[in-house]
Amino acid sequence: MILHVCCAPCLAAARAALRHITPAEFPPLAGMFFYNPNIHPLLEFRKREKALRLYLERDPLPEEIVAEYGLRDFLARIAAGGGIPEDRRERCRRCYRMRLEKTAEFAAGNGADAISTTLLASREQDRELVAEVGREAAEKFGLAFAEADMRRILSEDGMLRGIYRQQYCGCIFSEEERYRDGNRQLYRNKHLANRLKY
C-alpha cells in the first residue's frame, strides 16, 4: 500500500495507529507519497516539506516527495467547471480528489494494490468525505482504499519534538478561516492584539 501524506504531524499519528491496526484492516505499507498542491503560500509549503523530511529522519519510510509548489494546478482544479465553489465541502472534495487520484496513479504505476491517506488521522478533516473520495480514486486505478480509523491512537509526540506543526489545513481558504478574525492569531500579547485589531 502507498500512503498519501499531508504533513508530518498526521504521518506521526498514522504511523502510531498503524502499529496497532491488524493487516486485515490495513495492508502492509510499501511507502509514502507527498503530493499537496493545496498548501499555500509558498513559505508554508516549504515549511511542511522540510518538517516531513525531518520527521522521516526519525521514523524512516520509503518516500516520494513532490516538491513542486502547486498554486496554479490547485486553483485550476478547484475552479474547474466555472468558478470557485462557495460550499466548503465541495472545495474540500475537489482538493481531496486531486491529491488522492494522483496518489492512486503513483501507486498503480509502482505495483501497489492499495492506497490510503494520513488525512484519515486528522480530527480536522471530513473523514466521511475523505473515505468517499479515496474509494473513488482507488477504484479509478483498480486499487483498494484502506480506510481504517487512524484517529483512535495518539501519536508519539516525542517524534515531533522541534518539528513544525501547522495552524491550518493548507489551502488559502482554510488560512482565511483560521486568521480572518483580525490580529488574534498574529500576536501573543492579547493587549497588543486588541489594540491592533482591524
Number of C-alpha atoms within 10 A of each C-alpha: 23 29 25 26 25 24 27 25 26 23 25 24 23 26 21 20 20 20 9 11 16 11 10 9 12 18 19 13 18 18 17 23 24 21 24 30 22 27 24 21 15 12 11 14 22 16 16 22 22 17 20 24 18 18 23 17 9 10 12 11 13 11 16 15 14 13 14 12 19 18 17 11 12 21 17 13 17 21 13 12 9 8 11 15 15 8 8 11 12 14 18 21 16 18 21 23 20 21 24 27 21 19 28 32 18 18 25 19 10 11 11 18 18 25 33 28 29 23 24 23 27 20 12 10 13 14 17 11 16 22 20 15 22 26 20 19 25 25 15 13 18 14 20 21 25 22 21 18 17 24 19 14 17 14 20 14 11 9 17 18 10 10 18 18 15 14 11 16 19 20 22 16 15 17 16 11 11 14 14 11 11 12 17 17 14 10 12 10 10 13 9 12 16 13 9 12 10 8
